[in-house]
Amino acid sequence: MMEIFWTMLASQDRKHIREYIAEQNLMAAIELDERIGYSASSLAGQPYKGR
């Protein structure tokens, strides 16, 4: 199984996206961040998912 690594830039982008959305809707920001995390982690088991 592959392992997913977040680069520093990707982690910062994810944080900025979460903070931007949280200004208007905290729950939406939390849910989106969870979906991003889940989607990224699922790629480890299915690297060709979405192709």
Residue frames as a rotation matrix with the C-alpha (Angstrom) as fourth column:
MET 1
0.585 0.811 0.000 0.00
0.811 -0.585 0.000 0.00
0.000 0.000 -1.000 0.00
MET 2
-0.175 -0.610 0.773 1.22
0.554 -0.710 -0.435 3.48
0.814 0.352 0.462 -0.84
GLU 3
-0.095 0.095 -0.991 1.65
0.924 -0.362 -0.123 6.21
-0.370 -0.927 -0.053 1.74
ILE 4
0.531 0.365 0.765 0.34
0.633 -0.771 -0.070 9.74
0.564 0.521 -0.640 1.29
PHE 5
-0.355 -0.663 -0.659 2.63
0.891 -0.453 -0.024 12.64
-0.283 -0.596 0.751 2.20
TRP 6
0.817 0.566 0.107 1.42
0.576 -0.799 -0.174 16.24
-0.013 0.204 -0.979 2.44
THR 7
-0.226 -0.876 0.425 3.98
0.777 -0.426 -0.464 18.79
0.587 0.225 0.777 1.28
MET 8
-0.641 -0.069 -0.764 4.40
0.619 -0.636 -0.461 21.95
-0.454 -0.769 0.450 3.33
LEU 9
-0.940 0.281 -0.195 2.73
-0.342 -0.785 0.517 23.98
-0.008 0.552 0.834 0.57
ALA 10
-0.437 0.815 -0.382 -0.22
0.091 0.462 0.882 21.58
0.895 0.351 -0.275 0.33
SER 11
-0.273 0.294 -0.916 -0.69
0.945 0.260 -0.198 21.65
0.180 -0.920 -0.348 4.11
GLN 12
-0.804 -0.065 -0.591 -0.61
0.250 -0.939 -0.236 25.44
-0.540 -0.337 0.771 4.12
ASP 13
-0.835 0.535 -0.130 -3.08
-0.351 -0.335 0.874 25.61
0.425 0.775 0.467 1.23
ARG 14
-0.281 0.741 -0.610 -5.44
0.540 0.647 0.539 23.25
0.794 -0.178 -0.582 3.04
LYS 15
-0.423 0.051 -0.905 -5.19
0.866 -0.272 -0.420 25.36
-0.268 -0.961 0.071 6.19
HIS 16
-0.929 0.034 -0.368 -5.85
-0.103 -0.981 0.167 28.59
-0.355 0.193 0.915 4.28
ILE 17
-0.631 0.752 -0.192 -8.86
-0.107 0.160 0.981 27.09
0.768 0.640 -0.020 2.53
ARG 18
-0.195 0.536 -0.821 -10.26
0.856 0.502 0.125 25.89
0.479 -0.678 -0.557 5.87
GLU 19
-0.591 -0.097 -0.801 -9.73
0.623 -0.685 -0.377 29.30
-0.512 -0.722 0.466 7.47
TYR 20
-0.967 0.226 -0.118 -11.28
-0.249 -0.735 0.630 31.17
0.056 0.639 0.767 4.53
ILE 21
-0.373 0.874 -0.312 -14.43
0.116 0.378 0.919 29.05
0.921 0.306 -0.242 4.55
ALA 22
-0.292 0.217 -0.931 -14.64
0.929 0.296 -0.223 29.13
0.227 -0.930 -0.288 8.36
GLU 23
-0.984 -0.062 -0.164 -15.03
0.099 -0.970 -0.224 32.91
-0.145 -0.237 0.961 8.23
GLN 24
-0.519 0.840 -0.155 -18.50
-0.752 -0.363 0.550 32.34
0.406 0.402 0.821 6.78
ASN 25
0.640 0.760 -0.114 -19.40
-0.666 0.622 0.411 28.84
0.383 -0.187 0.905 7.93
LEU 26
-0.176 -0.779 0.602 -17.36
-0.968 0.249 0.039 26.93
-0.180 -0.575 -0.798 10.51
MET 27
0.224 0.314 0.923 -19.20
-0.283 0.927 -0.247 23.62
-0.933 -0.206 0.296 10.09
ALA 28
0.990 0.115 -0.082 -18.76
-0.104 0.201 -0.974 23.71
-0.095 0.973 0.211 6.30
ALA 29
0.323 -0.945 -0.060 -15.04
-0.862 -0.268 -0.430 24.32
0.390 0.190 -0.901 6.78
ILE 30
-0.229 -0.369 0.901 -14.73
-0.781 0.623 0.057 21.36
-0.582 -0.690 -0.431 9.14
GLU 31
0.556 0.540 0.632 -16.72
-0.066 0.786 -0.614 19.06
-0.829 0.300 0.472 6.85
LEU 32
0.914 -0.261 -0.310 -14.74
-0.349 -0.117 -0.930 20.07
0.207 0.958 -0.198 3.77
ASP 33
0.002 -0.978 0.209 -11.43
-0.986 -0.037 -0.162 19.54
0.167 -0.205 -0.964 5.55
GLU 34
-0.072 0.045 0.996 -12.56
-0.492 0.867 -0.075 16.08
-0.867 -0.496 -0.041 6.65
ARG 35
0.862 0.441 0.249 -13.59
0.009 0.478 -0.878 15.23
-0.507 0.759 0.408 3.08
ILE 36
0.608 -0.730 -0.312 -10.24
-0.693 -0.295 -0.658 16.40
0.388 0.617 -0.685 1.73
GLY 37
-0.248 -0.731 0.636 -8.42
-0.940 0.342 0.026 14.29
-0.236 -0.591 -0.772 4.32
TYR 38
0.230 0.421 0.877 -10.56
-0.225 0.900 -0.373 11.24
-0.947 -0.112 0.302 3.60
SER 39
0.974 0.170 -0.147 -10.17
-0.168 0.113 -0.979 11.59
-0.150 0.979 0.139 -0.16
ALA 40
0.297 -0.943 -0.150 -6.41
-0.879 -0.209 -0.428 11.95
0.372 0.259 -0.891 0.09
SER 41
-0.331 -0.451 0.829 -6.04
-0.789 0.614 0.019 8.99
-0.518 -0.648 -0.559 2.43
SER 42
0.561 0.599 0.571 -8.21
-0.173 0.760 -0.627 6.79
-0.810 0.253 0.530 0.20
LEU 43
0.735 -0.345 -0.583 -5.71
-0.651 -0.122 -0.749 7.33
0.188 0.931 -0.314 -2.64
ALA 44
-0.243 -0.875 0.419 -3.14
-0.933 0.329 0.147 5.25
-0.266 -0.356 -0.896 -0.75
GLY 45
-0.297 0.198 0.934 -5.21
-0.098 0.967 -0.236 2.12
-0.950 -0.161 -0.268 -1.32
GLN 46
0.427 0.506 0.749 -6.48
0.743 0.276 -0.610 3.07
-0.515 0.818 -0.258 -4.78
PRO 47
-0.352 -0.708 -0.613 -3.83
0.284 -0.704 0.650 5.20
-0.892 0.055 0.449 -6.52
TYR 48
-0.958 0.002 0.287 -5.66
0.283 -0.155 0.946 5.15
0.046 0.988 0.148 -9.89
LYS 49
-0.145 0.951 -0.273 -8.99
0.878 -0.003 -0.479 6.21
-0.456 -0.309 -0.835 -8.40
GLY 50
0.381 0.423 -0.822 -10.63
0.099 -0.903 -0.418 8.92
-0.919 0.078 -0.386 -10.48
ARG 51
-0.634 -0.652 -0.415 -8.78
-0.384 -0.200 0.902 8.15
-0.671 0.731 -0.124 -13.70
